[in-house]
């Protein structure tokens, strides 16, 4: 049977391990929260990027249509040969 001194030593070690485990849990939670926050921020930025890319694509199409209609109109040319 363990004596009182060894029992106290084991108890101190258990408390130390419990405290250490609790700190690790807190650090883990902080990291998980940070990852979730960054993931949400990336998703929001991705949505904004998609909207801007769609707007840009629409603007490019309009500009190309304007170019072909007003600046470089395409017409059929027949040679007299």
NORHU-V962726 format. One record per residue. PHI is phi as a letter, one per 40 degrees, with the letter a starting at -180 (none if undefined). OMEGA is omega in whole degrees, 0 to 359 (* if undefined). Layout:
phi->PHI omega->OMEGA
phi->PHI omega->OMEGA
This chain:
phi->none omega->179
phi->c omega->178
phi->c omega->186
phi->c omega->181
phi->c omega->180
phi->c omega->177
phi->c omega->178
phi->c omega->179
phi->c omega->178
phi->c omega->180
phi->c omega->177
phi->c omega->179
phi->c omega->178
phi->c omega->178
phi->c omega->179
phi->c omega->180
phi->c omega->178
phi->c omega->179
phi->c omega->179
phi->c omega->178
phi->c omega->179
phi->c omega->178
phi->c omega->179
phi->c omega->178
phi->c omega->179
phi->c omega->178
phi->c omega->179
phi->c omega->180
phi->c omega->177
phi->c omega->180
phi->c omega->179
phi->c omega->178
phi->c omega->179
phi->c omega->179
phi->c omega->178
phi->c omega->180
phi->c omega->180
phi->c omega->179
phi->c omega->177
phi->c omega->180
phi->c omega->179
phi->c omega->179
phi->c omega->179
phi->c omega->179
phi->c omega->178
phi->c omega->178
phi->c omega->178
phi->c omega->179
phi->c omega->179
phi->c omega->179
phi->c omega->181
phi->c omega->179
phi->c omega->177
phi->c omega->178
phi->c omega->180
phi->c omega->178
phi->c omega->178
phi->c omega->179
phi->c omega->178
phi->c omega->179
phi->c omega->179
phi->c omega->181
phi->c omega->177
phi->c omega->178
phi->c omega->177
phi->c omega->179
phi->c omega->182
phi->c omega->181
phi->c omega->188
phi->b omega->185
phi->c omega->182
phi->b omega->181
phi->c omega->181
phi->c omega->177
phi->a omega->182
phi->c omega->179
phi->b omega->179
phi->b omega->179
phi->c omega->181
phi->c omega->185
phi->b omega->*
